[in-house]
């Protein structure tokens, strides 16, 4: 099947699953947006092996076209040889694990075409990621606590695993408790990576988006927490920790923090 045939197959199957009938647009971008939207809103329900195979073939080609950055090609920071700063789309990073800033349901973002990292990770990993998260949450029986971490395969992403952590939501001035919770996100992700013998781990800017944690304070907590954990765990499998930023503002913030001694 061509990419166009795969895309149309996936759209039709998802519409059929929802008992919906709509006119599929002719242009490629609109079809891609429709497919992503349908994947975004899909509940974690069983799916056929044929669907998964065609979806995987489609997404792996999409991800090849998008390209990837290998952690081996990154240069460490001057502050610490184990710390790295990289600007780009975390879903294109070839690393042992990437960190997802999840919500407490841990099922991904259901808002069609939303630009949050949770939505992007689930979009390019495939619907298996929501299914895997749902299994974890069903076994747990309650929402995920702030600062904790869960691990799943990364499926169609170039990374091997995704670590899902829920950051604190800021409603007013940042409290001491919320600072501790954010630090716990980084610490528990590092602990999970070490437990699974992972060498490289990429953090996004946890809680600094719609959760409203001030970016400069968050970066300071992130770097100090990671550096402290690495110093306390010199025999850990974790050797490379990447701070991933997307925008230029966050890039400058992390450059400043990582230049400090």
Protein Blocks (a to p, Z undefined) as FASTA:
>chain_A
ZZklmmmmmmmmmmmmnopacdddfbfklmmmmmmmmmmmpccddddfklmmmmmmmmmm
mmmmnopadfklpccdfkbmkbccdeddfklcccfbdcddddfkonopfbghiabfklmm
mmmnojklmmmmmmmmmmnopacdehiacdddekjambfbdcdddddddfbdcdfklmmm
mmmmmmmmmmmmmmnopabdcdddehklmnopafklmmmmmmmmmmmmmmmmmmbmblbd
cdddfblmlmmmmmmmmmpZZ
